[in-house]
Amino acid sequence: MTYIIKPKLHHPTLTPNAIGYTRRDYEGAISTMCAGCGHDSISSAVIQACYELDIEPHRVAKLSGIGCSSKSPDYFLGNAHGFNTVHGRMPSVLTGANMANKDLLYLGISGDGDTASIGLGQFAHAIRRGVKMVYLVENNGVYGLTKGQFSATADAGSKSKGGVVNEDSPIDLCALALQMGATFVGRSFSGDKEQLVPLLKAAFTHGGTAMIDVLSPCVTFNNHAGSTKSYDYVREHNDALNRLDVFFGRDEITTQYEPGSTVEVAQHDGSILRLHKLHDSYAPTDRLHAMRYLEERKALGEIVTGLLYVDQAPSTLHDHLKTVDVPLNKLGAKVLSPGRSKLEEINASLR
């Protein structure tokens, strides 16, 4: 269907956001994914999150590697900057772009093969360096482009479409991100837009390294009985930590209620928010608690989703390197080339 051009007409009844864009302005090309692919649901969630956050599309830089997941950036934010890199190398290209222009919002799109196999080292180093970005993994536990082999995130004991049982231990990308120092870690499910959209909104507005692992079933090779990455399995084993939403620029609304109880809270727009206090012992600001909780629920066969961890005072690679406030790509030659005497002074300090 790649020959079909998406119409550019906007229906006059489409509701614009605060900066005048409609949801259509955040869309991209017509998807060529298999019908029912979870990646398309993630694309839709990204579109919705950016629309609700009033993000200007041209302020976003979306980068990807190789795989089904890395095709998906073509299907959202058509007016954003885009760069499709080689297999597993997206993080280093994103890091370089971020160093040159920190004013953009960086969105790295990857998959379980692109991140957990050939790109594992790149992923780990980008996280530990504190690159300010949203790193989004579209995780289906299978290599869809090469006909259904297990990926490094496939659970031990899960079955392929052909009946082969996976004997290898899986890589938990959320646990790895926590260990490497990510300041925002979340997991969600492509079939749960009510959770994924606010989680994305929170990640986009986070000031540090945000990583979200989204379980995204492959309807062609990994959506059958025996798969632990299928729609039915994830729905049956989903242990949601929290109910999420994001608010900006309003007077604080407070309430108090006991764990296990439900309370209704009136919002600024007149709507009613119904809160149910879940997991009163869970602390999303405690990295060690998050890592321990992941392992505990994994032992029970549960898939933990929601906001796993957030650092409320994150630092970034630019903070570590003490770069100037002006993006490097906007500095003039006089600043970038301070002269021979300054260069000699720098060289002398390194001897």
C-alpha positions as CSV (number, residue, x, y, z in Angstrom):
1,M,0.0,0.0,0.0
2,T,3.0,2.3,-0.1
3,Y,1.8,3.8,-3.4
4,I,-1.2,5.3,-1.6
5,I,-0.6,8.9,-0.6
6,K,-2.3,10.0,2.6
7,P,-4.6,13.0,1.9
8,K,-3.4,16.3,3.2
9,L,-6.9,17.7,3.6
10,H,-7.9,18.5,7.2
11,H,-11.6,18.3,8.1
12,P,-12.8,21.7,9.4
13,T,-14.2,20.1,12.6
14,L,-10.8,18.7,13.8
15,T,-10.0,20.2,17.2
16,P,-6.7,22.2,17.3
17,N,-4.5,22.1,20.3
18,A,-3.1,25.2,22.1
19,I,-0.6,25.9,19.4
20,G,-3.0,25.4,16.5
21,Y,-2.1,21.9,15.4
22,T,-4.7,19.2,14.9
23,R,-4.0,15.5,15.5
24,R,-3.5,15.1,11.7
25,D,-0.5,17.4,11.9
26,Y,1.3,14.7,14.0
27,E,0.6,11.8,11.6
28,G,3.0,10.4,9.0
29,A,2.8,8.1,6.0
30,I,0.4,5.3,5.7
31,S,1.7,2.3,7.6
32,T,2.9,-0.8,5.8
33,M,3.0,-2.9,9.0
34,C,0.9,-6.1,9.2
35,A,-2.7,-5.4,10.1
36,G,-3.0,-5.5,13.9
37,C,0.7,-5.0,14.5
38,G,1.3,-3.5,18.0
39,H,3.8,-1.1,16.5
40,D,1.0,0.8,14.9
41,S,-0.7,1.2,18.2
42,I,2.5,2.7,19.6
43,S,2.7,5.1,16.7
44,S,-0.9,6.2,17.5
45,A,0.1,6.7,21.1
46,V,3.1,8.9,20.2
47,I,0.8,11.0,17.9
48,Q,-1.7,11.5,20.7
49,A,0.9,12.3,23.3
50,C,2.6,14.9,21.2
51,Y,-0.7,16.4,20.2
52,E,-1.8,16.7,23.8
53,L,1.5,18.2,24.9
54,D,1.3,20.9,22.2
55,I,4.7,19.9,20.9
56,E,5.7,21.5,17.6
57,P,6.6,18.6,15.2
58,H,9.6,20.3,13.8
59,R,11.1,20.5,17.3
60,V,11.4,16.7,17.4
61,A,14.3,14.6,16.1
62,K,13.3,10.9,15.7
63,L,16.0,8.3,15.1
64,S,15.9,4.6,14.5
65,G,18.0,1.6,13.5
66,I,16.9,-1.5,11.6
67,G,13.8,-3.8,12.0
68,C,10.0,-3.5,12.0
69,S,10.2,-1.1,14.9
70,S,12.6,1.2,13.0
71,K,10.2,1.5,10.1
72,S,7.5,3.0,12.4
73,P,8.9,6.5,12.7
74,D,7.8,7.0,9.1
75,Y,4.2,6.7,10.3
76,F,4.1,9.5,12.9
77,L,5.4,13.1,13.1
78,G,5.9,13.5,9.3
79,N,7.2,17.1,9.8
80,A,9.8,16.1,12.4
81,H,13.5,15.6,11.7
82,G,14.3,12.0,11.0
83,F,17.4,9.7,10.7
84,N,17.3,6.0,10.0
85,T,20.7,4.6,11.0
86,V,22.3,1.2,10.6
87,H,21.5,-1.9,12.8
88,G,22.1,-1.2,16.5
89,R,23.8,2.1,16.0
90,M,20.9,4.5,16.6
91,P,22.1,5.5,20.2
92,S,25.5,6.8,19.0
93,V,24.0,8.8,16.2
94,L,21.4,10.3,18.6
95,T,24.1,11.1,21.0
96,G,26.1,13.0,18.4
97,A,23.0,14.9,17.2
98,N,22.1,15.8,20.8
99,M,25.6,17.1,21.5
100,A,25.3,19.4,18.4
101,N,21.8,20.7,19.2
102,K,20.4,20.1,22.6
103,D,17.3,22.3,21.8
104,L,15.5,19.5,20.0
105,L,13.4,16.8,21.7
106,Y,15.1,13.5,20.9
107,L,13.1,10.3,20.4
108,G,15.0,7.1,19.8
109,I,12.8,4.3,18.3
110,S,14.2,0.8,18.5
111,G,13.2,-2.9,18.9
112,D,14.2,-5.9,20.9
113,G,16.7,-7.0,18.3
114,D,18.0,-3.6,17.5
115,T,18.5,-2.9,21.2
116,A,19.0,-6.2,23.1
117,S,21.2,-7.9,20.5
118,I,23.5,-6.0,18.1
119,G,22.8,-2.7,19.8
120,L,23.1,-3.8,23.4
121,G,26.4,-2.1,24.0
122,Q,25.2,1.1,22.3
123,F,22.1,1.1,24.4
124,A,23.9,0.6,27.7
125,H,26.5,3.4,27.1
126,A,23.9,5.9,25.9
127,I,21.9,5.2,29.1
128,R,25.0,5.5,31.4
129,R,26.1,8.7,29.8
130,G,22.8,10.4,30.6
131,V,21.8,11.4,27.1
132,K,18.6,13.5,27.3
133,M,16.2,11.5,25.2
134,V,13.1,9.3,25.1
135,Y,14.3,5.8,24.2
136,L,11.3,3.8,23.1
137,V,11.7,0.0,22.6
138,E,9.0,-1.7,20.6
139,N,9.4,-5.2,22.1
140,N,7.8,-8.3,20.5
141,G,10.4,-10.9,21.4
142,V,10.8,-12.0,17.8
143,Y,12.7,-11.2,14.6
144,G,9.8,-10.3,12.4
145,L,11.8,-9.3,9.3
146,T,13.7,-12.6,9.3
147,K,10.7,-14.9,9.7
148,G,10.2,-15.4,13.4
149,Q,13.4,-16.4,15.3
150,F,13.5,-15.7,19.0
151,S,15.0,-12.4,20.0
152,A,17.1,-11.7,23.1
153,T,14.0,-10.6,25.1
154,A,12.0,-13.8,24.4
155,D,11.2,-15.5,27.7
156,A,12.7,-18.9,28.5
157,G,10.0,-21.6,27.9
158,S,8.0,-19.6,25.4
159,K,7.2,-21.2,22.1
160,S,7.7,-20.0,18.5
161,K,4.9,-20.2,15.9
162,G,6.5,-23.5,14.7
163,G,6.5,-25.0,18.2
164,V,10.2,-24.5,19.0
165,V,10.8,-23.8,22.7
166,N,13.2,-21.0,23.7
167,E,15.8,-22.3,26.2
168,D,17.7,-19.0,26.6
169,S,17.3,-16.6,29.5
170,P,15.8,-13.2,28.4
171,I,17.3,-9.8,28.8
172,D,15.1,-7.4,30.8
173,L,15.7,-4.0,29.3
174,C,14.0,-2.2,32.1
175,A,16.2,-3.9,34.7
176,L,19.3,-3.1,32.5
177,A,18.2,0.6,32.2
178,L,17.8,0.8,35.9
179,Q,21.2,-0.7,36.5
180,M,22.9,1.6,33.9
181,G,21.5,4.8,35.6
182,A,18.4,5.8,33.5
183,T,16.5,8.5,35.4
184,F,13.0,7.5,34.0
185,V,12.1,3.9,33.4
186,G,8.7,2.6,32.4
187,R,7.1,-0.4,30.7
188,S,3.7,-0.5,28.9
189,F,1.7,-2.6,26.5
190,S,0.7,-1.5,23.0
191,G,-2.8,-2.7,23.7
192,D,-3.2,-0.3,26.7
193,K,-3.3,3.2,25.2
194,E,-4.8,4.6,28.4
195,Q,-1.6,3.8,30.2
196,L,0.9,4.3,27.4
197,V,-0.1,7.8,26.4
198,P,0.4,9.4,29.8
199,L,3.6,7.4,30.3
200,L,4.9,8.9,27.0
201,K,3.8,12.4,28.0
202,A,5.7,12.0,31.3
203,A,8.8,10.8,29.4
204,F,8.7,13.6,26.9
205,T,8.6,16.2,29.7
206,H,11.3,14.4,31.8
207,G,14.6,16.3,32.0
208,G,16.9,13.3,31.7
209,T,17.3,9.9,30.1
210,A,13.8,8.3,29.7
211,M,13.5,4.7,28.6
212,I,10.1,2.9,27.9
213,D,9.9,-0.8,27.0
214,V,6.6,-1.4,25.2
215,L,5.4,-5.0,24.8
216,S,4.2,-5.0,21.2
217,P,2.8,-8.3,19.9
218,C,3.9,-9.5,16.4
219,V,0.6,-10.7,14.9
220,T,2.4,-12.7,12.2
221,F,5.0,-14.6,14.2
222,N,4.4,-14.2,17.9
223,N,0.7,-14.0,18.8
224,H,-0.1,-17.6,19.4
225,A,-0.7,-19.9,22.3
226,G,2.6,-20.5,24.1
227,S,4.0,-17.1,23.4
228,T,4.6,-14.8,26.3
229,K,4.5,-11.7,24.0
230,S,1.0,-12.3,22.6
231,Y,-2.0,-10.0,23.2
232,D,-3.8,-12.6,25.3
233,Y,-0.8,-13.5,27.5
234,V,0.1,-9.9,28.3
235,R,-3.5,-9.0,29.1
236,E,-3.8,-12.0,31.4
237,H,-0.4,-11.3,33.2
238,N,-0.3,-7.5,33.3
239,D,0.5,-6.2,36.8
240,A,-0.1,-2.4,36.5
241,L,1.8,-0.4,39.1
242,N,0.0,2.8,38.8
243,R,-2.6,4.8,37.0
244,L,-1.0,7.8,35.2
245,D,-1.8,11.3,34.0
246,V,0.2,14.5,33.4
247,F,-0.9,18.0,34.4
248,F,0.8,21.4,33.7
249,G,0.5,25.0,34.8
250,R,-2.4,24.8,37.1
251,D,-3.1,25.2,40.8
252,E,-2.3,22.2,42.9
253,I,-5.1,19.7,43.5
254,T,-4.7,17.7,46.7
255,T,-6.5,14.8,48.3
256,Q,-6.0,12.2,51.0
257,Y,-7.4,8.7,51.1
258,E,-6.5,5.3,52.5
259,P,-4.7,2.5,50.6
260,G,-7.3,0.3,48.9
261,S,-9.9,2.9,48.8
262,T,-11.3,5.0,45.9
263,V,-11.9,8.8,45.8
264,E,-13.3,11.1,43.1
265,V,-11.4,14.4,42.5
266,A,-12.7,17.3,40.4
267,Q,-10.2,18.5,37.8
268,H,-9.6,22.0,36.4
269,D,-11.6,21.2,33.2
270,G,-14.6,20.0,35.2
271,S,-14.0,16.4,34.6
272,I,-13.9,13.9,37.5
273,L,-10.7,11.9,38.2
274,R,-11.4,8.6,40.1
275,L,-8.4,7.5,42.0
276,H,-7.8,4.0,43.4
277,K,-4.7,3.7,45.6
278,L,-2.7,0.7,44.4
279,H,0.5,-0.8,45.7
280,D,0.9,1.5,48.6
281,S,4.4,-0.1,49.3
282,Y,5.7,0.7,45.8
283,A,8.2,3.6,45.7
284,P,8.9,4.8,42.1
285,T,11.8,7.0,43.3
286,D,13.7,4.1,44.8
287,R,15.9,2.5,42.1
288,L,16.8,-0.6,44.2
289,H,13.2,-1.1,45.1
290,A,12.3,-1.0,41.4
291,M,14.9,-3.5,40.5
292,R,13.9,-5.9,43.3
293,Y,10.2,-5.5,42.4
294,L,10.8,-6.5,38.8
295,E,12.6,-9.7,39.9
296,E,9.9,-10.5,42.4
297,R,7.0,-10.2,39.9
298,K,9.0,-12.0,37.2
299,A,9.3,-15.0,39.6
300,L,5.5,-15.0,39.8
301,G,5.1,-14.9,36.1
302,E,3.8,-11.4,36.0
303,I,4.6,-8.5,33.6
304,V,5.1,-5.3,35.5
305,T,3.8,-2.2,33.6
306,G,3.6,1.5,34.5
307,L,6.2,4.0,35.8
308,L,8.9,1.8,37.4
309,Y,11.3,4.5,38.4
310,V,11.8,8.3,38.1
311,D,14.7,10.5,39.3
312,Q,13.1,13.9,40.2
313,A,16.4,15.8,39.8
314,P,18.1,14.2,36.7
315,S,21.4,15.3,35.2
316,T,22.3,14.9,31.5
317,L,25.4,14.4,29.4
318,H,25.5,18.2,28.8
319,D,25.6,18.7,32.6
320,H,28.5,16.2,33.0
321,L,30.5,17.8,30.2
322,K,29.6,21.4,31.3
323,T,28.7,22.5,27.8
324,V,27.6,26.1,27.1
325,D,23.9,27.0,27.1
326,V,23.9,27.8,23.4
327,P,23.6,24.7,21.2
328,L,26.9,23.9,19.6
329,N,25.5,24.0,16.1
330,K,24.7,27.7,16.7
331,L,28.1,28.8,17.8
332,G,30.1,31.0,15.4
333,A,33.7,30.3,14.1
334,K,35.2,32.9,16.5
335,V,33.9,30.9,19.5
336,L,34.7,27.5,18.0
337,S,38.2,28.6,16.9
338,P,39.6,30.7,19.8
339,G,43.1,31.1,18.2
340,R,46.6,29.6,18.3
341,S,47.5,31.0,21.8
342,K,44.5,29.4,23.4
343,L,45.1,26.1,21.7
344,E,48.7,26.1,23.0
345,E,47.4,26.9,26.5
346,I,45.0,23.9,26.3
347,N,47.8,21.6,25.0
348,A,50.1,22.7,27.8
349,S,47.5,21.9,30.5
350,L,47.3,18.4,29.2
351,R,51.0,17.6,29.3
